[in-house]
Amino acid sequence: MICQINLGVMMALMGVVALNSSAAAEAGNQAKKQGQLDCAVEDNGAPGSGTMVLMRAGNDVIQTSCGKPMSVNPGKYKVSLRLDGALDRPEKTMQAVVGAGTTRVLRAKFETGVLECHATVQGRRAAALAIISQDGQRVGSLGMGVTGKLSSGTYEVTIRHRNEEKVFNAVKVTQSERRVLDAAF
């Protein structure tokens, strides 16, 4: 009797193994039908950290880090590559065509600089907030003494200390430059 039960259990397990093997084979076939999409970004000519976003109808659909390929069905995609860590969140949008069984690597180059702001009251460092805008749009803010990476370009920086503010117009940030602003209140 014990041998019959074990034989029945064994037959049931063999059926499960056969089903799992079939499912694994089907998954392998599905993977062969798909392609892969990956990305690489450069920041001032050096490898950078980036994010790839697939879009549909102007909306983000799928997102992954560069260097981590995603499997996609063959076809044409609108893709945005974004540079991680920059206050103004720069991105480059492009079209990508992916074929079955192929890997497509998209590349984007970004030029950035660093902005640092300081505030003083009667010659002593003071707490303040820098608000950074470009073309009338706020792109970020920095506390005093904190650096922020920005795309090369021209910005307006407003440094606020209590009820006062100093405005710096046409602040140019260029590639690989460290720009320091000092506001005396």
C-alpha positions as CSV (number, residue, x, y, z in Angstrom):
1,M,0.0,0.0,0.0
2,I,2.8,2.4,0.8
3,C,4.5,1.7,-2.5
4,Q,1.3,2.5,-4.4
5,I,0.9,5.9,-2.7
6,N,4.5,6.8,-3.3
7,L,4.1,5.7,-6.9
8,G,1.0,7.9,-7.3
9,V,2.8,10.9,-5.7
10,M,5.8,10.3,-8.0
11,M,3.6,10.2,-11.1
12,A,1.9,13.5,-10.0
13,L,5.3,15.2,-9.5
14,M,6.5,14.0,-12.9
15,G,3.4,15.7,-14.4
16,V,4.3,19.0,-12.6
17,V,7.9,18.8,-13.8
18,A,6.7,18.2,-17.4
19,L,4.4,21.2,-17.2
20,N,7.1,23.4,-15.8
21,S,9.5,22.3,-18.6
22,S,6.9,23.2,-21.1
23,A,6.3,26.6,-19.5
24,A,10.0,27.3,-19.4
25,A,10.3,26.4,-23.1
26,E,7.4,28.7,-24.0
27,A,9.0,31.6,-22.0
28,G,12.3,31.0,-23.9
29,N,10.4,31.1,-27.2
30,Q,8.7,34.3,-26.1
31,A,12.0,35.9,-25.2
32,K,13.4,35.1,-28.6
33,K,10.4,36.9,-30.2
34,Q,11.2,40.0,-28.2
35,G,14.1,42.5,-28.6
36,Q,15.9,44.5,-25.9
37,L,16.3,48.2,-25.4
38,D,19.1,49.7,-23.4
39,C,20.8,53.1,-23.0
40,A,24.0,54.9,-22.1
41,V,24.4,58.5,-21.2
42,E,27.5,60.8,-21.1
43,D,27.9,63.8,-18.8
44,N,30.7,66.1,-20.0
45,G,32.2,63.3,-22.0
46,A,32.3,60.8,-19.1
47,P,29.9,57.9,-18.5
48,G,26.9,59.2,-16.5
49,S,23.9,57.8,-14.7
50,G,20.7,57.9,-16.7
51,T,17.2,56.7,-17.0
52,M,15.3,55.4,-20.1
53,V,11.6,56.0,-20.4
54,L,9.3,54.5,-23.0
55,M,6.4,56.7,-23.9
56,R,3.0,56.2,-25.4
57,A,0.7,59.1,-26.3
58,G,3.0,61.5,-24.4
59,N,2.8,59.5,-21.1
60,D,5.6,57.6,-19.4
61,V,4.8,53.8,-19.8
62,I,8.0,51.9,-18.7
63,Q,11.1,53.2,-17.0
64,T,14.5,51.6,-16.3
65,S,18.0,52.6,-15.5
66,C,20.6,52.7,-18.3
67,G,22.7,49.6,-18.3
68,K,19.6,47.4,-17.4
69,P,18.1,46.3,-20.7
70,M,14.4,45.9,-20.9
71,S,12.6,43.3,-23.1
72,V,10.2,44.8,-25.6
73,N,8.1,43.5,-28.5
74,P,9.6,44.3,-31.9
75,G,8.5,47.7,-33.1
76,K,9.0,51.4,-33.1
77,Y,9.2,53.3,-29.8
78,K,9.4,56.9,-28.6
79,V,12.0,56.9,-25.9
80,S,13.3,59.6,-23.5
81,L,16.8,59.4,-22.0
82,R,17.2,61.4,-18.8
83,L,20.3,62.4,-17.0
84,D,20.1,61.5,-13.3
85,G,21.1,64.0,-10.6
86,A,20.7,67.3,-12.5
87,L,18.3,69.9,-11.1
88,D,16.8,70.8,-14.4
89,R,16.1,67.2,-15.3
90,P,17.5,67.3,-18.9
91,E,16.3,64.7,-21.3
92,K,16.7,63.8,-25.0
93,T,13.8,62.2,-26.8
94,M,14.2,60.0,-29.8
95,Q,12.6,57.2,-31.9
96,A,13.9,53.6,-31.6
97,V,13.2,50.6,-33.8
98,V,13.8,47.2,-32.1
99,G,13.8,43.9,-34.0
100,A,13.2,40.4,-32.6
101,G,16.2,38.9,-30.9
102,T,18.2,42.1,-31.2
103,T,19.5,44.7,-28.6
104,R,19.3,48.4,-29.4
105,V,21.4,50.7,-27.3
106,L,20.4,54.4,-27.3
107,R,23.0,57.0,-26.5
108,A,22.7,60.6,-25.3
109,K,25.3,63.3,-24.4
110,F,24.7,66.0,-21.9
111,E,26.8,69.0,-20.9
112,T,26.5,70.2,-17.3
113,G,28.1,72.5,-14.9
114,V,27.8,73.1,-11.1
115,L,26.1,76.0,-9.3
116,E,26.8,76.9,-5.7
117,C,25.3,79.8,-3.8
118,H,26.3,81.5,-0.6
119,A,24.6,84.2,1.5
120,T,26.1,86.5,4.1
121,V,24.7,89.0,6.6
122,Q,27.2,91.5,8.0
123,G,30.1,89.3,6.7
124,R,28.8,86.1,8.3
125,R,27.4,83.1,6.5
126,A,23.6,83.0,6.7
127,A,20.9,80.5,5.9
128,A,19.1,81.3,2.7
129,L,17.4,79.6,-0.3
130,A,18.4,79.9,-3.9
131,I,15.6,79.5,-6.4
132,I,16.8,78.7,-10.0
133,S,14.7,79.4,-13.0
134,Q,15.2,79.2,-16.8
135,D,12.9,80.8,-19.4
136,G,10.4,81.7,-16.6
137,Q,10.1,78.2,-15.3
138,R,11.4,77.1,-11.9
139,V,13.9,74.3,-12.3
140,G,15.0,73.8,-8.7
141,S,16.2,75.2,-5.5
142,L,19.4,75.0,-3.4
143,G,20.2,75.6,0.2
144,M,23.3,77.8,0.9
145,G,26.6,76.0,0.4
146,V,25.0,73.1,-1.4
147,T,26.0,72.4,-5.0
148,G,23.6,71.6,-7.8
149,K,24.3,70.1,-11.3
150,L,22.6,72.1,-14.1
151,S,22.6,71.7,-17.9
152,S,24.8,74.3,-19.7
153,G,22.7,77.4,-20.2
154,T,21.6,80.7,-18.8
155,Y,19.6,80.9,-15.6
156,E,18.0,83.4,-13.2
157,V,18.9,82.8,-9.6
158,T,17.0,84.4,-6.7
159,I,18.6,84.1,-3.3
160,R,16.1,84.7,-0.4
161,H,17.1,85.4,3.2
162,R,14.2,86.1,5.5
163,N,12.2,88.9,3.8
164,E,14.9,90.0,1.5
165,E,16.1,88.7,-1.9
166,K,18.9,89.3,-4.4
167,V,18.3,88.5,-8.0
168,F,21.1,87.4,-10.3
169,N,20.0,87.6,-14.0
170,A,21.7,85.9,-16.9
171,V,23.8,83.5,-14.8
172,K,25.7,81.4,-17.3
173,V,26.6,77.8,-16.5
174,T,29.0,76.2,-18.9
175,Q,30.2,72.7,-19.4
176,S,32.4,71.4,-16.5
177,E,32.3,74.8,-14.9
178,R,31.8,75.4,-11.1
179,R,29.9,78.7,-10.7
180,V,29.7,80.3,-7.3
181,L,27.2,83.2,-6.4
182,D,27.6,85.3,-3.3
183,A,24.7,87.3,-2.0
184,A,25.4,89.9,0.8
185,F,22.4,91.0,2.8
